[in-house]
Amino acid sequence: MMQEGENAARFEYYLNSLDIPYHSVNDNNNDIIYLERELENGPTVSLGVMITPDNSGMRLYMFNYINIRTPSGVLAALEVINAQEDGPVCFIDEDRDVILQMDVPIFSAFSACNVYRLCEYMFDWAERLYPPLMRSLLSQSN
C-alpha cells in the first residue's frame, strides 16, 4: 500500500537528482510540482504536475502560455487548436488564456522518469504549437 503523496515525493527526488529547478505546493490535498521553461522564440511557460493524493493519477497543465486579447482572436486561435490531430488537450479558458492539459491515470508502477518525459513532451508540444497560433493571431489583427 502506497503512502499518500508518495508519487509526488518520488518525482521531486528525481528532479533533485538531475538538478532540475522546480517548486511545489499542496493545494486541496493535491501535490503540485511546477516546472518553468522559456520556449524557443516564445514566452516562459509554467507546467504544473498535479499528482492525486491517492497516487491514482496526474494532471499536467501548462499556463502563462498565450493570452488572447480579443473575441476574434479567440476564434482564430480555436481554428489552429481544432486543426491539431494529436497532442494534449488544448482549450481557451474564461480569461482567454490558452491552456494545454493532459490527464494521465497511473495503472501500474509509478515512474518519475516517465513523468518527466511527459513534461518534456508538453514543453515540446507548446513550442510546436506556438508559431502557428501566433501567426493566426497576428494575421487576424491586421
N, CA, C and O atoms as CSV, one atom per row, in Angstrom:
chain,resi,resn,atom,element,x,y,z
A,1,MET,N,N,0.841,-1.177,0.000
A,1,MET,CA,C,0.000,0.000,0.000
A,1,MET,C,C,0.891,1.248,0.000
A,1,MET,O,O,1.780,1.389,0.840
A,2,MET,N,N,0.642,2.137,-0.942
A,2,MET,CA,C,1.433,3.356,-1.036
A,2,MET,C,C,0.945,4.385,-0.029
A,2,MET,O,O,-0.245,4.461,0.277
A,3,GLN,N,N,1.860,5.156,0.468
A,3,GLN,CA,C,1.526,6.251,1.371
A,3,GLN,C,C,1.029,7.440,0.555
A,3,GLN,O,O,1.439,7.628,-0.590
A,4,GLU,N,N,0.149,8.238,1.147
A,4,GLU,CA,C,-0.351,9.435,0.490
A,4,GLU,C,C,0.818,10.340,0.125
A,4,GLU,O,O,1.694,10.600,0.950
A,5,GLY,N,N,0.825,10.819,-1.119
A,5,GLY,CA,C,1.870,11.727,-1.573
A,5,GLY,C,C,3.178,11.062,-1.965
A,5,GLY,O,O,4.153,11.749,-2.267
A,6,GLU,N,N,3.213,9.741,-1.965
A,6,GLU,CA,C,4.470,9.046,-2.253
A,6,GLU,C,C,4.967,9.297,-3.680
A,6,GLU,O,O,6.167,9.473,-3.891
A,7,ASN,N,N,4.054,9.314,-4.662
A,7,ASN,CA,C,4.484,9.549,-6.037
A,7,ASN,C,C,5.048,10.954,-6.217
A,7,ASN,O,O,6.023,11.141,-6.945
A,8,ALA,N,N,4.451,11.932,-5.569
A,8,ALA,CA,C,4.967,13.301,-5.652
A,8,ALA,C,C,6.370,13.365,-5.065
A,8,ALA,O,O,7.250,14.022,-5.621
A,9,ALA,N,N,6.580,12.691,-3.954
A,9,ALA,CA,C,7.911,12.677,-3.332
A,9,ALA,C,C,8.928,12.008,-4.248
A,9,ALA,O,O,10.069,12.460,-4.345
A,10,ARG,N,N,8.526,10.946,-4.912
A,10,ARG,CA,C,9.436,10.272,-5.853
A,10,ARG,C,C,9.807,11.197,-7.014
A,10,ARG,O,O,10.961,11.252,-7.438
A,11,PHE,N,N,8.804,11.921,-7.518
A,11,PHE,CA,C,9.072,12.822,-8.634
A,11,PHE,C,C,10.000,13.960,-8.203
A,11,PHE,O,O,10.917,14.321,-8.941
A,12,GLU,N,N,9.772,14.518,-7.033
A,12,GLU,CA,C,10.655,15.573,-6.525
A,12,GLU,C,C,12.077,15.044,-6.338
A,12,GLU,O,O,13.043,15.737,-6.658
A,13,TYR,N,N,12.207,13.850,-5.834
A,13,TYR,CA,C,13.530,13.240,-5.654
A,13,TYR,C,C,14.234,13.106,-7.005
A,13,TYR,O,O,15.429,13.377,-7.120
A,14,TYR,N,N,13.483,12.686,-8.027
A,14,TYR,CA,C,14.042,12.542,-9.372
A,14,TYR,C,C,14.518,13.899,-9.903
A,14,TYR,O,O,15.624,14.004,-10.434
A,15,LEU,N,N,13.689,14.930,-9.760
A,15,LEU,CA,C,14.074,16.266,-10.232
A,15,LEU,C,C,15.319,16.761,-9.503
A,15,LEU,O,O,16.216,17.331,-10.124
A,16,ASN,N,N,15.378,16.549,-8.201
A,16,ASN,CA,C,16.558,16.941,-7.423
A,16,ASN,C,C,17.805,16.210,-7.893
A,16,ASN,O,O,18.884,16.800,-7.957
A,17,SER,N,N,17.667,14.930,-8.223
A,17,SER,CA,C,18.836,14.151,-8.648
A,17,SER,C,C,19.407,14.656,-9.964
A,17,SER,O,O,20.589,14.458,-10.246
A,18,LEU,N,N,18.571,15.312,-10.774
A,18,LEU,CA,C,19.024,15.868,-12.051
A,18,LEU,C,C,19.280,17.373,-11.977
A,18,LEU,O,O,19.580,17.998,-12.994
A,19,ASP,N,N,19.165,17.957,-10.789
A,19,ASP,CA,C,19.318,19.403,-10.592
A,19,ASP,C,C,18.367,20.213,-11.469
A,19,ASP,O,O,18.750,21.246,-12.018
A,20,ILE,N,N,17.144,19.748,-11.594
A,20,ILE,CA,C,16.127,20.458,-12.364
A,20,ILE,C,C,15.354,21.349,-11.389
A,20,ILE,O,O,14.764,20.852,-10.430
A,21,PRO,N,N,15.355,22.672,-11.631
A,21,PRO,CA,C,14.656,23.569,-10.703
A,21,PRO,C,C,13.135,23.388,-10.785
A,21,PRO,O,O,12.580,23.178,-11.864
A,22,TYR,N,N,12.491,23.470,-9.652
A,22,TYR,CA,C,11.043,23.343,-9.557
A,22,TYR,C,C,10.610,23.968,-8.236
A,22,TYR,O,O,11.442,24.279,-7.383
A,23,HIS,N,N,9.325,24.145,-8.076
A,23,HIS,CA,C,8.794,24.442,-6.748
A,23,HIS,C,C,7.496,23.658,-6.596
A,23,HIS,O,O,6.827,23.343,-7.580
A,24,SER,N,N,7.157,23.353,-5.370
A,24,SER,CA,C,5.978,22.522,-5.148
A,24,SER,C,C,5.077,23.151,-4.095
A,24,SER,O,O,5.524,23.887,-3.216
A,25,VAL,N,N,3.796,22.836,-4.217
A,25,VAL,CA,C,2.788,23.285,-3.263
A,25,VAL,C,C,1.821,22.132,-3.018
A,25,VAL,O,O,1.761,21.173,-3.788
A,26,ASN,N,N,1.074,22.245,-1.938
A,26,ASN,CA,C,-0.009,21.305,-1.687
A,26,ASN,C,C,-1.293,22.114,-1.726
A,26,ASN,O,O,-1.489,23.021,-0.917
A,27,ASP,N,N,-2.171,21.784,-2.670
A,27,ASP,CA,C,-3.409,22.523,-2.871
A,27,ASP,C,C,-4.580,21.551,-2.790
A,27,ASP,O,O,-4.702,20.659,-3.630
A,28,ASN,N,N,-5.425,21.710,-1.807
A,28,ASN,CA,C,-6.574,20.807,-1.610
A,28,ASN,C,C,-6.149,19.344,-1.605
A,28,ASN,O,O,-6.776,18.504,-2.250
A,29,ASN,N,N,-5.097,19.050,-0.886
A,29,ASN,CA,C,-4.534,17.703,-0.755
A,29,ASN,C,C,-3.882,17.164,-2.018
A,29,ASN,O,O,-3.452,16.010,-2.034
A,30,ASN,N,N,-3.794,17.955,-3.069
A,30,ASN,CA,C,-3.080,17.550,-4.275
A,30,ASN,C,C,-1.676,18.127,-4.219
A,30,ASN,O,O,-1.493,19.314,-3.948
A,31,ASP,N,N,-0.697,17.293,-4.473
A,31,ASP,CA,C,0.674,17.783,-4.585
A,31,ASP,C,C,0.864,18.305,-5.996
A,31,ASP,O,O,0.589,17.596,-6.965
A,32,ILE,N,N,1.334,19.549,-6.122
A,32,ILE,CA,C,1.556,20.154,-7.432
A,32,ILE,C,C,3.013,20.585,-7.517
A,32,ILE,O,O,3.516,21.316,-6.663
A,33,ILE,N,N,3.668,20.120,-8.554
A,33,ILE,CA,C,5.073,20.447,-8.788
A,33,ILE,C,C,5.117,21.297,-10.052
A,33,ILE,O,O,4.598,20.895,-11.093
A,34,TYR,N,N,5.739,22.474,-9.960
A,34,TYR,CA,C,5.789,23.408,-11.077
A,34,TYR,C,C,7.190,23.454,-11.675
A,34,TYR,O,O,8.187,23.599,-10.967
A,35,LEU,N,N,7.235,23.328,-12.986
A,35,LEU,CA,C,8.473,23.487,-13.745
A,35,LEU,C,C,8.285,24.681,-14.669
A,35,LEU,O,O,7.170,24.947,-15.119
A,36,GLU,N,N,9.355,25.396,-14.954
A,36,GLU,CA,C,9.280,26.521,-15.892
A,36,GLU,C,C,10.307,26.331,-16.987
A,36,GLU,O,O,11.367,25.738,-16.784
A,37,ARG,N,N,9.963,26.853,-18.156
A,37,ARG,CA,C,10.900,26.800,-19.271
A,37,ARG,C,C,10.602,27.945,-20.220
A,37,ARG,O,O,9.446,28.306,-20.438
A,38,GLU,N,N,11.661,28.510,-20.781
A,38,GLU,CA,C,11.491,29.517,-21.821
A,38,GLU,C,C,11.430,28.796,-23.151
A,38,GLU,O,O,12.351,28.062,-23.512
A,39,LEU,N,N,10.335,29.007,-23.885
A,39,LEU,CA,C,10.189,28.371,-25.184
A,39,LEU,C,C,11.072,29.080,-26.193
A,39,LEU,O,O,11.260,30.294,-26.121
A,40,GLU,N,N,11.611,28.323,-27.130
A,40,GLU,CA,C,12.409,28.928,-28.188
A,40,GLU,C,C,11.482,29.836,-28.998
A,40,GLU,O,O,10.439,29.389,-29.476
A,41,ASN,N,N,11.853,31.089,-29.152
A,41,ASN,CA,C,11.036,32.089,-29.851
A,41,ASN,C,C,9.649,32.239,-29.228
A,41,ASN,O,O,8.670,32.497,-29.930
A,42,GLY,N,N,9.574,32.079,-27.920
A,42,GLY,CA,C,8.279,32.185,-27.261
A,42,GLY,C,C,8.432,32.625,-25.823
A,42,GLY,O,O,9.516,33.017,-25.392
A,43,PRO,N,N,7.341,32.559,-25.083
A,43,PRO,CA,C,7.352,33.029,-23.691
A,43,PRO,C,C,7.952,31.994,-22.739
A,43,PRO,O,O,8.232,30.859,-23.124
A,44,THR,N,N,8.138,32.411,-21.505
A,44,THR,CA,C,8.460,31.471,-20.434
A,44,THR,C,C,7.134,30.917,-19.937
A,44,THR,O,O,6.230,31.671,-19.575
A,45,VAL,N,N,7.028,29.602,-19.922
A,45,VAL,CA,C,5.774,28.958,-19.538
A,45,VAL,C,C,5.962,28.156,-18.259
A,45,VAL,O,O,7.073,27.745,-17.923
A,46,SER,N,N,4.872,27.943,-17.562
A,46,SER,CA,C,4.862,27.124,-16.351
A,46,SER,C,C,4.084,25.850,-16.638
A,46,SER,O,O,3.029,25.876,-17.272
A,47,LEU,N,N,4.619,24.743,-16.163
A,47,LEU,CA,C,3.954,23.456,-16.303
A,47,LEU,C,C,3.708,22.906,-14.911
A,47,LEU,O,O,4.645,22.674,-14.147
A,48,GLY,N,N,2.444,22.699,-14.589
A,48,GLY,CA,C,2.084,22.113,-13.310
A,48,GLY,C,C,1.877,20.621,-13.456
A,48,GLY,O,O,1.206,20.168,-14.384
A,49,VAL,N,N,2.449,19.858,-12.546
A,49,VAL,CA,C,2.222,18.415,-12.493
A,49,VAL,C,C,1.488,18.161,-11.183
A,49,VAL,O,O,2.080,18.204,-10.104
A,50,MET,N,N,0.180,17.895,-11.294
A,50,MET,CA,C,-0.632,17.659,-10.108
A,50,MET,C,C,-0.806,16.151,-9.946
A,50,MET,O,O,-1.316,15.476,-10.841
A,51,ILE,N,N,-0.384,15.638,-8.810
A,51,ILE,CA,C,-0.480,14.209,-8.529
A,51,ILE,C,C,-1.518,14.020,-7.427
A,51,ILE,O,O,-1.422,14.624,-6.359
A,52,THR,N,N,-2.509,13.176,-7.700
A,52,THR,CA,C,-3.595,12.975,-6.738
A,52,THR,C,C,-3.064,12.366,-5.446
A,52,THR,O,O,-2.088,11.616,-5.465
A,53,PRO,N,N,-3.710,12.688,-4.316
A,53,PRO,CA,C,-3.229,12.178,-3.025
A,53,PRO,C,C,-3.260,10.652,-2.932
A,53,PRO,O,O,-2.452,10.054,-2.221
A,54,ASP,N,N,-4.198,10.022,-3.655
A,54,ASP,CA,C,-4.270,8.560,-3.589
A,54,ASP,C,C,-3.331,7.883,-4.592
A,54,ASP,O,O,-3.362,6.663,-4.754
A,55,ASN,N,N,-2.496,8.687,-5.266
A,55,ASN,CA,C,-1.489,8.189,-6.214
A,55,ASN,C,C,-2.097,7.512,-7.441
A,55,ASN,O,O,-1.416,6.737,-8.112
A,56,SER,N,N,-3.370,7.790,-7.749
A,56,SER,CA,C,-4.035,7.103,-8.855
A,56,SER,C,C,-3.914,7.818,-10.192
A,56,SER,O,O,-4.195,7.220,-11.231
A,57,GLY,N,N,-3.506,9.068,-10.192
A,57,GLY,CA,C,-3.446,9.789,-11.452
A,57,GLY,C,C,-2.716,11.112,-11.340
A,57,GLY,O,O,-2.325,11.554,-10.259
A,58,MET,N,N,-2.548,11.729,-12.508
A,58,MET,CA,C,-1.852,13.018,-12.597
A,58,MET,C,C,-2.559,13.890,-13.615
A,58,MET,O,O,-3.241,13.395,-14.512
A,59,ARG,N,N,-2.391,15.175,-13.467
A,59,ARG,CA,C,-2.806,16.138,-14.478
A,59,ARG,C,C,-1.612,17.031,-14.743
A,59,ARG,O,O,-1.047,17.618,-13.820
A,60,LEU,N,N,-1.230,17.132,-16.007
A,60,LEU,CA,C,-0.195,18.067,-16.424
A,60,LEU,C,C,-0.907,19.218,-17.114
A,60,LEU,O,O,-1.732,18.990,-18.000
A,61,TYR,N,N,-0.605,20.441,-16.727
A,61,TYR,CA,C,-1.253,21.573,-17.361
A,61,TYR,C,C,-0.262,22.721,-17.492
A,61,TYR,O,O,0.528,22.998,-16.590
A,62,MET,N,N,-0.330,23.377,-18.643
A,62,MET,CA,C,0.581,24.469,-18.945
A,62,MET,C,C,-0.198,25.768,-18.966
A,62,MET,O,O,-1.280,25.856,-19.547
A,63,PHE,N,N,0.367,26.768,-18.327
A,63,PHE,CA,C,-0.253,28.084,-18.304
A,63,PHE,C,C,0.841,29.128,-18.501
A,63,PHE,O,O,2.001,28.767,-18.698
A,64,ASN,N,N,0.496,30.416,-18.452
A,64,ASN,CA,C,1.409,31.515,-18.831
A,64,ASN,C,C,1.876,31.311,-20.269
A,64,ASN,O,O,3.018,31.619,-20.608
A,65,TYR,N,N,1.001,30.797,-21.100
A,65,TYR,CA,C,1.371,30.422,-22.464
A,65,TYR,C,C,1.004,31.546,-23.428
A,65,TYR,O,O,1.882,32.260,-23.914
A,66,ILE,N,N,-0.265,31.702,-23.699
A,66,ILE,CA,C,-0.730,32.764,-24.587
A,66,ILE,C,C,-2.022,33.316,-24.000
A,66,ILE,O,O,-2.919,32.556,-23.634
A,67,ASN,N,N,-2.115,34.636,-23.912
A,67,ASN,CA,C,-3.370,35.272,-23.529
A,67,ASN,C,C,-3.889,35.996,-24.756
A,67,ASN,O,O,-3.156,36.744,-25.404
A,68,ILE,N,N,-5.150,35.773,-25.070
A,68,ILE,CA,C,-5.758,36.343,-26.271
A,68,ILE,C,C,-6.598,37.540,-25.852
A,68,ILE,O,O,-7.422,37.450,-24.941
A,69,ARG,N,N,-6.381,38.644,-26.518
A,69,ARG,CA,C,-6.994,39.890,-26.078
A,69,ARG,C,C,-8.387,40.151,-26.673
A,69,ARG,O,O,-9.173,40.894,-26.085
A,70,THR,N,N,-8.698,39.557,-27.819
A,70,THR,CA,C,-9.956,39.897,-28.489
A,70,THR,C,C,-10.809,38.653,-28.749
A,70,THR,O,O,-10.281,37.546,-28.857
A,71,PRO,N,N,-12.136,38.839,-28.850
A,71,PRO,CA,C,-13.001,37.704,-29.198
A,71,PRO,C,C,-12.658,37.110,-30.569
A,71,PRO,O,O,-12.701,35.893,-30.745
A,72,SER,N,N,-12.318,37.964,-31.536
A,72,SER,CA,C,-11.952,37.436,-32.856
A,72,SER,C,C,-10.640,36.661,-32.782
A,72,SER,O,O,-10.433,35.713,-33.540
A,73,GLY,N,N,-9.759,37.059,-31.875
A,73,GLY,CA,C,-8.524,36.305,-31.664
A,73,GLY,C,C,-8.804,34.922,-31.112
A,73,GLY,O,O,-8.123,33.958,-31.458
A,74,VAL,N,N,-9.814,34.825,-30.248
A,74,VAL,CA,C,-10.209,33.517,-29.708
A,74,VAL,C,C,-10.639,32.606,-30.851
A,74,VAL,O,O,-10.250,31.439,-30.900
A,75,LEU,N,N,-11.440,33.139,-31.769
A,75,LEU,CA,C,-11.889,32.330,-32.907
A,75,LEU,C,C,-10.717,31.904,-33.781
A,75,LEU,O,O,-10.660,30.757,-34.224
A,76,ALA,N,N,-9.786,32.811,-34.030
A,76,ALA,CA,C,-8.613,32.477,-34.842
A,76,ALA,C,C,-7.776,31.401,-34.158
A,76,ALA,O,O,-7.299,30.473,-34.812
A,77,ALA,N,N,-7.599,31.522,-32.857
A,77,ALA,CA,C,-6.814,30.528,-32.117
A,77,ALA,C,C,-7.520,29.178,-32.102
A,77,ALA,O,O,-6.874,28.136,-32.209
A,78,LEU,N,N,-8.842,29.195,-31.970
A,78,LEU,CA,C,-9.592,27.935,-31.963
A,78,LEU,C,C,-9.446,27.185,-33.280
A,78,LEU,O,O,-9.415,25.954,-33.290
A,79,GLU,N,N,-9.357,27.911,-34.387
A,79,GLU,CA,C,-9.140,27.255,-35.683
A,79,GLU,C,C,-7.833,26.475,-35.679
A,79,GLU,O,O,-7.790,25.333,-36.139
A,80,VAL,N,N,-6.776,27.076,-35.168
A,80,VAL,CA,C,-5.473,26.402,-35.101
A,80,VAL,C,C,-5.544,25.225,-34.137
A,80,VAL,O,O,-5.062,24.135,-34.444
A,81,ILE,N,N,-6.140,25.445,-32.984
A,81,ILE,CA,C,-6.232,24.394,-31.965
A,81,ILE,C,C,-7.030,23.198,-32.489
A,81,ILE,O,O,-6.618,22.050,-32.323
A,82,ASN,N,N,-8.168,23.474,-33.118
A,82,ASN,CA,C,-9.023,22.389,-33.604
A,82,ASN,C,C,-8.411,21.638,-34.779
A,82,ASN,O,O,-8.827,20.517,-35.072
A,83,ALA,N,N,-7.439,22.228,-35.452
A,83,ALA,CA,C,-6.768,21.552,-36.566
A,83,ALA,C,C,-5.737,20.529,-36.081
A,83,ALA,O,O,-5.267,19.712,-36.871
A,84,GLN,N,N,-5.385,20.563,-34.808
A,84,GLN,CA,C,-4.400,19.620,-34.265
A,84,GLN,C,C,-5.042,18.244,-34.144
A,84,GLN,O,O,-6.144,18.103,-33.613
A,85,GLU,N,N,-4.339,17.233,-34.642
A,85,GLU,CA,C,-4.900,15.884,-34.613
A,85,GLU,C,C,-4.418,15.069,-33.430
A,85,GLU,O,O,-5.036,14.062,-33.083
A,86,ASP,N,N,-3.337,15.479,-32.809
A,86,ASP,CA,C,-2.828,14.732,-31.663
A,86,ASP,C,C,-2.323,15.723,-30.630
A,86,ASP,O,O,-2.491,16.933,-30.781
A,87,GLY,N,N,-1.716,15.214,-29.602
A,87,GLY,CA,C,-1.170,16.093,-28.574
A,87,GLY,C,C,-2.092,16.217,-27.385
A,87,GLY,O,O,-3.133,15.563,-27.318
A,88,PRO,N,N,-1.704,17.060,-26.445
A,88,PRO,CA,C,-2.525,17.252,-25.244
A,88,PRO,C,C,-3.812,18.002,-25.574
A,88,PRO,O,O,-3.940,18.604,-26.641
A,89,VAL,N,N,-4.750,17.956,-24.653
A,89,VAL,CA,C,-5.973,18.743,-24.796
A,89,VAL,C,C,-5.571,20.211,-24.762
A,89,VAL,O,O,-4.773,20.625,-23.921
A,90,CYS,N,N,-6.119,20.984,-25.665
A,90,CYS,CA,C,-5.796,22.409,-25.730
A,90,CYS,C,C,-7.121,23.163,-25.738
A,90,CYS,O,O,-8.000,22.870,-26.548
A,91,PHE,N,N,-7.264,24.121,-24.850
A,91,PHE,CA,C,-8.510,24.874,-24.781
A,91,PHE,C,C,-8.219,26.300,-24.337
A,91,PHE,O,O,-7.110,26.624,-23.913
A,92,ILE,N,N,-9.234,27.140,-24.444
A,92,ILE,CA,C,-9.133,28.538,-24.027
A,92,ILE,C,C,-10.068,28.716,-22.834
A,92,ILE,O,O,-11.261,28.425,-22.924
A,93,ASP,N,N,-9.519,29.195,-21.716
A,93,ASP,CA,C,-10.336,29.333,-20.502
A,93,ASP,C,C,-11.093,30.663,-20.503
A,93,ASP,O,O,-11.007,31.437,-21.457
A,94,GLU,N,N,-11.834,30.917,-19.426
A,94,GLU,CA,C,-12.679,32.114,-19.349
A,94,GLU,C,C,-11.881,33.417,-19.338
A,94,GLU,O,O,-12.438,34.479,-19.616
A,95,ASP,N,N,-10.586,33.353,-19.021
A,95,ASP,CA,C,-9.737,34.549,-19.047
A,95,ASP,C,C,-9.031,34.729,-20.386
A,95,ASP,O,O,-8.148,35.576,-20.519
A,96,ARG,N,N,-9.426,33.927,-21.379
A,96,ARG,CA,C,-8.835,33.931,-22.721
A,96,ARG,C,C,-7.379,33.483,-22.722
A,96,ARG,O,O,-6.589,33.914,-23.562
A,97,ASP,N,N,-7.036,32.629,-21.792
A,97,ASP,CA,C,-5.704,32.024,-21.776
A,97,ASP,C,C,-5.771,30.675,-22.482
A,97,ASP,O,O,-6.700,29.895,-22.270
A,98,VAL,N,N,-4.775,30.412,-23.324
A,98,VAL,CA,C,-4.671,29.101,-23.961
A,98,VAL,C,C,-4.022,28.159,-22.948
A,98,VAL,O,O,-2.944,28.442,-22.426
A,99,ILE,N,N,-4.681,27.051,-22.679
A,99,ILE,CA,C,-4.219,26.069,-21.701
A,99,ILE,C,C,-3.981,24.742,-22.414
A,99,ILE,O,O,-4.813,24.306,-23.209
A,100,LEU,N,N,-2.863,24.107,-22.137
A,100,LEU,CA,C,-2.604,22.749,-22.604
A,100,LEU,C,C,-2.714,21.839,-21.391
A,100,LEU,O,O,-2.195,22.154,-20.320
A,101,GLN,N,N,-3.395,20.706,-21.562
A,101,GLN,CA,C,-3.633,19.839,-20.405
A,101,GLN,C,C,-3.622,18.371,-20.822
A,101,GLN,O,O,-4.063,18.018,-21.916
A,102,MET,N,N,-3.118,17.536,-19.941
A,102,MET,CA,C,-3.123,16.097,-20.162
A,102,MET,C,C,-3.409,15.401,-18.831
A,102,MET,O,O,-2.732,15.651,-17.834
A,103,ASP,N,N,-4.413,14.529,-18.825
A,103,ASP,CA,C,-4.724,13.719,-17.647
A,103,ASP,C,C,-4.162,12.322,-17.871
A,103,ASP,O,O,-4.355,11.730,-18.933
A,104,VAL,N,N,-3.470,11.804,-16.874
A,104,VAL,CA,C,-2.783,10.520,-17.006
A,104,VAL,C,C,-3.135,9.637,-15.812
A,104,VAL,O,O,-2.769,9.953,-14.680
A,105,PRO,N,N,-3.850,8.522,-16.058
A,105,PRO,CA,C,-4.081,7.589,-14.948
A,105,PRO,C,C,-2.802,6.812,-14.643
A,105,PRO,O,O,-1.979,6.590,-15.531
A,106,ILE,N,N,-2.643,6.410,-13.423
A,106,ILE,CA,C,-1.495,5.580,-13.049
A,106,ILE,C,C,-2.044,4.191,-12.740
A,106,ILE,O,O,-2.638,3.967,-11.685
A,107,PHE,N,N,-1.838,3.256,-13.676
A,107,PHE,CA,C,-2.367,1.905,-13.521
A,107,PHE,C,C,-1.374,0.958,-12.861
A,107,PHE,O,O,-1.760,0.008,-12.180
A,108,SER,N,N,-0.110,1.225,-13.069
A,108,SER,CA,C,0.899,0.293,-12.552
A,108,SER,C,C,1.968,1.072,-11.804
A,108,SER,O,O,1.693,2.134,-11.245
A,109,ALA,N,N,3.158,0.559,-11.794
A,109,ALA,CA,C,4.253,1.195,-11.049
A,109,ALA,C,C,4.504,2.616,-11.552
A,109,ALA,O,O,4.526,2.866,-12.757
A,110,PHE,N,N,4.688,3.521,-10.630
A,110,PHE,CA,C,4.965,4.927,-10.932
A,110,PHE,C,C,6.416,5.069,-11.368
A,110,PHE,O,O,7.315,4.517,-10.734
A,111,SER,N,N,6.642,5.805,-12.443
A,111,SER,CA,C,7.999,6.048,-12.918
A,111,SER,C,C,8.226,7.553,-13.022
A,111,SER,O,O,7.645,8.213,-13.884
A,112,ALA,N,N,9.065,8.091,-12.152
A,112,ALA,CA,C,9.369,9.525,-12.187
A,112,ALA,C,C,10.014,9.903,-13.512
A,112,ALA,O,O,9.777,10.993,-14.032
A,113,CYS,N,N,10.824,9.011,-14.055
A,113,CYS,CA,C,11.471,9.258,-15.348
A,113,CYS,C,C,10.414,9.423,-16.445
A,113,CYS,O,O,10.528,10.320,-17.279
A,114,ASN,N,N,9.393,8.572,-16.451
A,114,ASN,CA,C,8.339,8.676,-17.452
A,114,ASN,C,C,7.502,9.940,-17.263
A,114,ASN,O,O,7.051,10.535,-18.241
A,115,VAL,N,N,7.294,10.347,-16.031
A,115,VAL,CA,C,6.569,11.595,-15.782
A,115,VAL,C,C,7.364,12.761,-16.359
A,115,VAL,O,O,6.792,13.657,-16.979
A,116,TYR,N,N,8.679,12.754,-16.159
A,116,TYR,CA,C,9.496,13.833,-16.707
A,116,TYR,C,C,9.466,13.812,-18.237
A,116,TYR,O,O,9.487,14.868,-18.870
A,117,ARG,N,N,9.417,12.626,-18.830
A,117,ARG,CA,C,9.288,12.539,-20.294
A,117,ARG,C,C,7.978,13.176,-20.756
A,117,ARG,O,O,7.939,13.845,-21.789
A,118,LEU,N,N,6.917,12.968,-19.996
A,118,LEU,CA,C,5.646,13.624,-20.324
A,118,LEU,C,C,5.768,15.142,-20.213
A,118,LEU,O,O,5.194,15.871,-21.022
A,119,CYS,N,N,6.507,15.617,-19.227
A,119,CYS,CA,C,6.747,17.062,-19.093
A,119,CYS,C,C,7.493,17.585,-20.318
A,119,CYS,O,O,7.136,18.626,-20.870
A,120,GLU,N,N,8.522,16.865,-20.740
A,120,GLU,CA,C,9.279,17.261,-21.934
A,120,GLU,C,C,8.359,17.288,-23.158
A,120,GLU,O,O,8.439,18.196,-23.985
A,121,TYR,N,N,7.492,16.288,-23.260
A,121,TYR,CA,C,6.529,16.225,-24.357
A,121,TYR,C,C,5.628,17.460,-24.340
A,121,TYR,O,O,5.372,18.047,-25.391
A,122,MET,N,N,5.148,17.856,-23.176
A,122,MET,CA,C,4.293,19.040,-23.074
A,122,MET,C,C,5.048,20.305,-23.483
A,122,MET,O,O,4.508,21.140,-24.210
A,123,PHE,N,N,6.286,20.452,-23.024
A,123,PHE,CA,C,7.077,21.623,-23.422
A,123,PHE,C,C,7.319,21.617,-24.936
A,123,PHE,O,O,7.201,22.656,-25.585
A,124,ASP,N,N,7.655,20.452,-25.497
A,124,ASP,CA,C,7.874,20.354,-26.946
A,124,ASP,C,C,6.603,20.694,-27.711
A,124,ASP,O,O,6.646,21.401,-28.719
A,125,TRP,N,N,5.482,20.192,-27.232
A,125,TRP,CA,C,4.212,20.460,-27.896
A,125,TRP,C,C,3.901,21.958,-27.864
A,125,TRP,O,O,3.470,22.519,-28.871
A,126,ALA,N,N,4.110,22.594,-26.743
A,126,ALA,CA,C,3.859,24.035,-26.628
A,126,ALA,C,C,4.751,24.805,-27.596
A,126,ALA,O,O,4.318,25.789,-28.196
A,127,GLU,N,N,5.980,24.363,-27.745
A,127,GLU,CA,C,6.907,25.024,-28.661
A,127,GLU,C,C,6.457,24.866,-30.113
A,127,GLU,O,O,6.571,25.804,-30.902
A,128,ARG,N,N,5.945,23.681,-30.471
A,128,ARG,CA,C,5.471,23.453,-31.844
A,128,ARG,C,C,4.184,24.216,-32.132
A,128,ARG,O,O,3.988,24.691,-33.251
A,129,LEU,N,N,3.313,24.338,-31.149
A,129,LEU,CA,C,2.023,24.986,-31.361
A,129,LEU,C,C,2.121,26.512,-31.348
A,129,LEU,O,O,1.273,27.190,-31.929
A,130,TYR,N,N,3.135,27.049,-30.697
A,130,TYR,CA,C,3.251,28.497,-30.530
A,130,TYR,C,C,3.319,29.257,-31.866
A,130,TYR,O,O,2.552,30.204,-32.042
A,131,PRO,N,N,4.201,28.890,-32.820
A,131,PRO,CA,C,4.276,29.665,-34.071
A,131,PRO,C,C,2.962,29.713,-34.859
A,131,PRO,O,O,2.561,30.800,-35.274
A,132,PRO,N,N,2.268,28.576,-35.087
A,132,PRO,CA,C,1.016,28.716,-35.845
A,132,PRO,C,C,-0.057,29.512,-35.101
A,132,PRO,O,O,-0.850,30.218,-35.724
A,133,LEU,N,N,-0.083,29.399,-33.785
A,133,LEU,CA,C,-1.044,30.204,-33.025
A,133,LEU,C,C,-0.740,31.691,-33.176
A,133,LEU,O,O,-1.643,32.493,-33.414
A,134,MET,N,N,0.516,32.052,-33.038
A,134,MET,CA,C,0.876,33.470,-33.135
A,134,MET,C,C,0.654,34.002,-34.548
A,134,MET,O,O,0.192,35.131,-34.712
A,135,ARG,N,N,0.978,33.203,-35.576
A,135,ARG,CA,C,0.719,33.637,-36.957
A,135,ARG,C,C,-0.771,33.895,-37.157
A,135,ARG,O,O,-1.162,34.891,-37.765
A,136,SER,N,N,-1.587,32.998,-36.646
A,136,SER,CA,C,-3.032,33.150,-36.783
A,136,SER,C,C,-3.519,34.409,-36.069
A,136,SER,O,O,-4.336,35.156,-36.608
A,137,LEU,N,N,-3.021,34.640,-34.869
A,137,LEU,CA,C,-3.439,35.827,-34.117
A,137,LEU,C,C,-2.962,37.108,-34.784
A,137,LEU,O,O,-3.700,38.092,-34.831
A,138,LEU,N,N,-1.728,37.107,-35.305
A,138,LEU,CA,C,-1.206,38.302,-35.970
A,138,LEU,C,C,-1.948,38.583,-37.269
A,138,LEU,O,O,-2.247,39.741,-37.563
A,139,SER,N,N,-2.251,37.553,-38.052
A,139,SER,CA,C,-2.958,37.782,-39.312
A,139,SER,C,C,-4.386,38.257,-39.052
A,139,SER,O,O,-4.936,39.032,-39.835
A,140,GLN,N,N,-4.978,37.803,-37.970
A,140,GLN,CA,C,-6.330,38.219,-37.608
A,140,GLN,C,C,-6.348,39.680,-37.183
A,140,GLN,O,O,-7.329,40.381,-37.431
A,141,SER,N,N,-5.279,40.150,-36.547
A,141,SER,CA,C,-5.261,41.527,-36.042
A,141,SER,C,C,-4.969,42.550,-37.131
A,141,SER,O,O,-5.183,43.745,-36.928
A,142,ASN,N,N,-4.482,42.096,-38.289
A,142,ASN,CA,C,-4.177,43.041,-39.390
A,142,ASN,C,C,-5.358,43.289,-40.279
A,142,ASN,O,O,-5.259,44.052,-41.239
